[in-house]
Amino acid sequence: MKLLLAIVQSDDARSLVDRLVSRSFSATVISTTGGFLREGNSTIILGVNDDRLDEALGLIREGSHTRKQYVNPLPPVMEPGELHIPIPVEVAVGGATVFVCNVERFEKF
């Protein structure tokens, strides 16, 4: 058995969980924040049998979309009186980061 911790953008979380549940995966969702932009993420926790690992990873891959977003970079350290005009920078956001951990023991009460 494996424990999957999938960190996805909050915009993708609800539909991804719906897809996982429709394929008989049990999932727990935790709202999280992190990453470069400090935007809302969701961490989806799944217990998956070894023979269904590829199926679960495929669903996560299909349901986690990368998007382009413009952000203003942090202003540089400047001397008093200097002027900094930020130019928005395009960055890719979204997708998924998945941790796959071995489960030594599992009990359900």
N, C-alpha and C positions, 0 to 999 in steps of 0.2 A: 504494500500500500504506500501511496505517496501523499504528501501534504503539499498543495499548491497555494502559493500566496501570489496573487495576480494584482499588480498595481496598475489601474487604468484611469483614464480621464473620466471625471464624473459624468460628462455628457454621454459616454458609452456604457456606463455601468448598468443602468436599468435594463436596457435591451439585451446586454450580454448575459445578465443573470436570468432573464426570461428564456433566452436560448438554452442556457445550461440546464435550467429546471425542466424545460420541455423535453430534454434528452435524459431525464432522470438523474441528474447530478444534484446533490444537495450543496447549497452555497450559503455562506454568511458574508454580509457586506458591512464594511466599516468605513465611515467617512474619514479621509485623511487629507493632510496638506503637506506639500513638499515639492522638491525639485527646484530648478533654476528660477521659475517664475512664481513660486509659492502659490500656485493655484490649487483648486480643489481636485482631489483625486478620490478614488474609492479603492480600498483593498478588498479583494474578493478571496475568501478562504474556502478551499475545497479539499475534501478527502476523496482520493481517487484510487480505485484498484489499478494495479500495474497494467492489466490488459486493456484499460480504457484511458491510459495516460495520453496517448497520441490523439485520441478523439477529443479529449478535454482541451489539450493545447491547440488543436485545430480550431475549435470553437472560439477560444480566446483570440487567436490570431485573426480570424475572420471578423470578430466583433469589436476589435480595437483599432480605431482609425487614426492615422496621422494627419494633422492639419497644419497649415501655415498661419502664422499670426505675427503681427507687427508689434514690437515692444520698444519703448524708449530705454536706451542703456543708462546705467547709473552715471551721473556726472563725475568727471575726473576731479581730483583734488586741484584746486585753483587758488591763485593769489587773489586777495581782495581787489575788486575792481575789474577782474577779467570776466568776460562774457562767454557762456557756453550755450550754444543752441543745439539741443539734442536732435539727432536724425534717427527716425525709427529704423529698426533693424528687423528683417524677416527671420523668424526662427520656426523650426518644426516642433509641434507639441502633439501630445497624444501617444497613441500606440500602447504598448503594454510592457511591463517588466514583470517577469514571472520567476519565482523561486520554487524549485522542486526539491522537496526534502523527503528523505526516507522516514517512514513511520515504523518504529520498533513495536509499538503496541497500540491498539485501538479498542475502545470500549464505548458502547452506546447504552445508556440507561433510560 
